[in-house]
Amino acid sequence: MGGPSTTDEVGSFLSRLFADGDLIPLGRLQSYIGPLIARRRTPKIQKQYAAIGGGSPIRKWSEYQSSEMCKILDKMSPETAPHKPYVAFRYADPLTEEMYVRLLDDGFGGGKGGRAVAFTQYPQYSCSTTGSSLNELWRLRKRLEGSKSAAESTSSGAINWSVIDRWPVHSGLIEAIARNIEATLASYPDEASRRSAVLLFSAHSLPMSVVNRGDPYPAEVAATVWAVMQRLGFRNPYRLVWQSQVGPSAWLGAQTAVAVDEYVRKGQTNLVLIPVAFTSDHIETLYELDQEVIAHAGHAGIKRADSLNGSPVFIRALADIALEHLASGRSCSRQMTLRCPGCKSEKCLEQKTFFAGQEALL
């Protein structure tokens, strides 16, 4: 998804975001309603980014994580080295198109062939996030290198693509999240406070229209939460809650802010908020959780576990995932080839067919 690095980039970021029907389905009037919502929200969102330092740190963290991952991967797998990272965002610079053009300029594709792995940084798959990003990648592949079958791609020297499309229960991801939770629990003054603290795993919500279509995201986020709690020995009570709803339509709940308010009203003021679907800090953690939810609640016992950011455990996990993928000979997971039961999108079908067909080239 990405995020604007400066407040001046907020308008274009929101325009791209609300134009994407995969993320925020607005129906036949998407091209009209999307820009209208973006213009109305831009001043408010600019103030929020100003409050967290003038822009999102997600590009900084993504570039750091990918660079450090490739250094580890070079040592782990010298036979496939050197591994070169490219960061691409769906709605902010560097956009997917910029990344693809850089690949071509650097000697990949365009008659020269080469291997590229699209490694989603959404641990849990959703058609509205990873799916949308892969739809965009497939669109650019067709425009910049032509729409070709696997056999034709080989003869034309196009880039051979594979996808790491989900990793919700990878042991390194679970360990990194669990350690951050343990560090936060250790900050409470006594054992009684630590043991009574409720763990609230907070993930970005989805419109119920997407959930009811059969999107796998809610189940995969729940799988991450269960694995983390298993690693922690189920020592604390916990709930999965959802944040960042936009607009009047129904979204997946319970909402994070409402859940915190309700627990406080019930007298539960030791709460740990845990970003479970984000791999680095951005506006949803630094502003929405820290400044809106926690600051508004006004209790010292309400804390947030650190985001993964520069965690060495997490970065090693990224390298392990990449290595496993390169050794697997697969172009994507079996799960990615299955469409949602309510899916009517032809571009989704084309995209899945293309990436699955790339396996013949690996």
N, C-alpha and C positions, 0 to 999 in steps of 0.2 A: 504494500500500500504506500509506504513512504510517508513523508511529512515535509512541509515547507521549512526550508533552512532559515528563512527570514520572514518577517511579517509582510513584506512586499509580495511574496510568493503565495500568500494565503488564497487570494482570489482565484488564481489559475488552478491551484490544488483543489479547491472546493468545486470549481466548474467541472473538472475532470471526474471528480468523485461522484457528484450528483448526476452526471451524464451516463454513468455506468449502470445499466439495468440489471447486470448480474449481482451487483452489490446492493443497490437500493432500487427495487423495481417500482417504477411509477407509471407503468402502462404506456398507452399509445401517445400520451402527452409528455413523455420523458424529455424530449428535446426542448420543450417549452417550459415545463415545470422545473426541471433540473437547474438551468441557469438562473431562474427566478429565485429559487431557494438559495443557491450559492451567493447571489448578490446580496440577499437580505442577511445572510449569516456572516458574511465576510467581516464587517466591523467588529462584531462580537468575538469572533474567533481570533482576529488579529490581537485584540486585547488579551485573550488567553495566552497566545504565544508570547506576547510581550511580558506577561507575568512569569513565564518560565525561562526567561533569558533572551527572548527575541526570535526564537525559532526552535524547531524540533532537533534533538540530538540523534535522531534515528540514522541519519546518513553517516555521521561520525562513527557510531557504534557498529553499523553494518559493514563499513569499510574496514574497521579494526578487526572485527570478528572474522571476516572472510580472509583477510590478509594473514592473520595468525593461524587460522585453520590450514591454509595452504602451506605455510612453513612447516607445520607438523606433518601434513600429508606428504610433502616432499621427502621427509625422513622415513615415514612409514612405508611409502610405496615409490622407491626411486625408479622402478621400471615404468611408471606412468608419469613421472616428473618431467619437466616442471609443471606445476599446477598454477594457473593464472586466474585470480578472482576478478569478476566483473559484477558490480552491484547495479541492479535495475529495480526501479519502483514503478508502480502502476499509475500513480497520480502526481508524483513529484519528481523533480530532477535528482538523479539521472533517470529519465524515462526508459522504458523497455526499448523503444526505437533507437535511442542514443546508444544503448548498450549493444544492440545488434549491429549498428553501423560501425562501432568500434571493433567488434569481432571481425567484420569484413575487412576493415582497414588494417587490422593486425595480422591478416593472412589466413584467416579461417573462412571456409566457404568460398563462394565466388569462383568456383572451378578448382579450388585447392583442397577441398575436403576439410577434415578435422573433426574432433569430438568435443561436444559441449554438454554439460550437465546443468539442467535447470533445477536448482536446489532451493525449494521453497523455505522461507523462514517463518511460515505458519506451521507449527508442529502438528496442528489438527487441520484436516482438510475440510474446506467448504467450497461449494460451487461459487460462492460470492467473493471469495478471496483468492485462494490458489487456482480455482477453476477459471475465474475471470482473468487472472494473470496469464494462465496457459492459453486461454482464448486469444489474448492479445499477442502472445508470442507466436502462435500459429498464424494469426493474421499477418504479422510482419514477415514470417517465414515465406508465406505465399507471395507477398508483395516484393520482397527483396531478393528471394532466391527461386521463386516459382513454386507452383503446386505440383509436386511430383511424388510418385510412388517410391517405396524404398529402393527398388532396383534402379529407377531413374535417378534418384538422388545420388547413388553411388557413381553412376557414369557421368553425372553432371558436375561432380565435385562440390555438392552442397554440404553444409554442416550436418553431421550426424548427431541428433539430439537424444538425450535420455532425461528422465525426470525423477527426482527424489520428491515424491508428492505428499508424504506424510510420515511422521515419526512420533506419535503421541505418547508412546510408552517406552521409548528408548532409555536404557538404564542410565546413560550419562545425563540426559535431560532430567530424569527423575531425581538423580543424585544432586544435581545443581540446584534444583528448586528446593529439595528437602534441606540442604545445608543452609540456604538463605532463610528458610523458616526457623530452623534451629537457632540461628544467630539472632533472629528477632525475638524468639521466646526467651533466649538467655538474657535479654535486656530487661525483663521484668524483675522486680526487686526480690521476689521469693518464689519458692516452689509452688505454693498454693496458687499464686497468680498465673504462673506458667501453665499449670495443669488445668486451670479453669478457663483459660483463653480459648475463645471460639475461633477457628480458622475459617475465613471466608475467601474461598478461591473465586476470583473475579475474572471473567472472560468477556470479550466483546460480544454483545447480543446479536441476534439475527431477527429479521422480520418473520412473523409466523407464517407468512405466505411461502417463504423459503423453507422453513422447518417442515411445514406440512407437505411440501413437494417431495420430502424424503432426504433432505440434506444430511450427510453423516456427521456434521460438525458437533452437534450437541452430545452425541454418543462418544465421539473421540475425545472431547474435552473431559467428559465424565470419566473416561478411561484413564486420562492423565491424573486426574484428582485421586482416583482410587489407588493408582500405583504409588503416588506420593504418600498417601496416608498409610499404605501398606509398608512403605519404607520407614515411616515414622512410628510404626507400631500401633497406629490408631489410638495414640495416647490422648488426643484432644478431640472434642466434638468439632464437627465441620459442616459446612454447606457450600454448594456451588451456586454463585449468583452471577448476574449478567449486567453489563454496563453499556453506556454510550448509545442508548436508543435515540432515534431521530424521527421527528414527525408524529402525527396522531395515530398511525396505524398500529396494530397489535405487534409487539415484539416479545421475544422469549424472556421470561422472568424467572425468579424474582429479581427485581432491580437492586443493584448494589446499594445505592443511596437509601432506598426504602428499607432494605434489610438492616442496614446499620442503624437507622433511626428507630426501627421497631425493636431491635435488641436493646438499644439504650433505654427505650421506654420501659422495657421489661426488667431493667436493672442490670443487664449484662454489658459492662463497659470495658472488659478486656477482650479486644477483638484484633485479630491479625488479618489484614487484607493481603492477598497473594495474587499478583498478576500471573495467571496460569497459561494464557494464550499469547503473551507478548514476549519476545526474546530480547527486548531492550527498552529503555525508558523512552517515552514520547508523551504527547499531550494527555493521553488517557491515564497515564500513571502520575506524571508530574503536576498536572493541573486537576484533572477530574477526580482522581483518588486523593491526592495529597491536599489540594487547596479547597476543593468543593466538599468532598465526603468527610475526610478526617478533620480538617480545620473546622468545618461547620459543626461536627459532632461535639467538639470541645472537651474531649476527655483524654487524659495522658495515657490511658490504657489502650487507646485505639491506635494501632501502629500499622505500617506497611512493610512487608518483606521486600528486600532489594530486588530489583529486576536483574536479569541474567547478565546484561552488559558485558563486562570484561572478565567474567568468571572463567578461570583456567579449566575448571571441570567441564563447563559448558562448551568451551571452544574445543577441548579434546573430544567431546562427544560429537561435535560437528565433523571433525576429522574422521572419527570412527564410522560415522554414518556414511560419509563420502567414500571411504575405503570399502566398506561392505557393498555399497552400490556398484562401484567400479568392478569389483570382483564377481558380482552376481550374474553379469551377462544379461540383465533385464533392463528394458527401456523404461519401465514404470511398474508400480505395484499392480497386482491382480485387481485390487479394490478399485483402482482408478478407471479400469476399463468398464466398470458397471455404472450405467446411468441411473440417476434417481428415478424412482417409479413414476413420478409426476413430471419428468423432464420432457419438454417439447422443443428444446433448442437444437436446431440443426448445426449451429456452430460448435456446440458442445460435442455433438456426435462426430463431426469432422475432426475436431481437435483430438479427441480420444482415439479415433481410428488412426490418425497420423502418428501420434506418439507411441501407440502400441505397435504399429508397423515398423518403427525404427529398430525394434529388437533384432530384426533380420540382419542389420548392419553391424551389430556389436560383436 
